[in-house]
């Protein structure tokens, strides 16, 4: 092999070139290596971003499920409270029962106030979007409406909006929602 003094050769393969050519080839090789490393790095960054987004979405979903479970537990405890609290349950039974005249007796006044207060609490929760209004309507408005329309129930209670304004508003809104609905039991109720 005939090599000029300005050329430099590799040990393997016997490639010979001038120093300027070797400089250009090394620059090209460096650029190609940088591009390859950059593409690999960009791919890793994009994968990591994708993984982090998936992890964040999973955390959000878990938080939402936990919040839904907590709302459900709260709602069910309130519903059980209506049936498990003796005073509330007694009023509840008398509203639907044939002995509704017992609601007018003096010993029922405190129980009826507790009953109304329970429904005002549900109205407050519905008004503040802590409980879906359609769920509150479906589960509680019948009892509140039936009680409020009973003369025996209102005996001994001042039925003015001044004292029971929240309940008045809730009953009006529930009636409006009920009248605008085509189905008595809303579909796809969610807490």
Secondary structure as UniProt FT lines:
FT   TURN            5..6
FT   STRAND          7..9
FT   TURN            13..14
FT   STRAND          16..18
FT   HELIX           19..84
FT   HELIX           86..96
FT   TURN            98..99
FT   HELIX           100..104
FT   HELIX           106..108
FT   HELIX           109..127
FT   TURN            128..129
FT   HELIX           133..136
FT   HELIX           137..141
FT   HELIX           142..149
FT   HELIX           151..154
FT   TURN            155..156
FT   HELIX           161..180
//
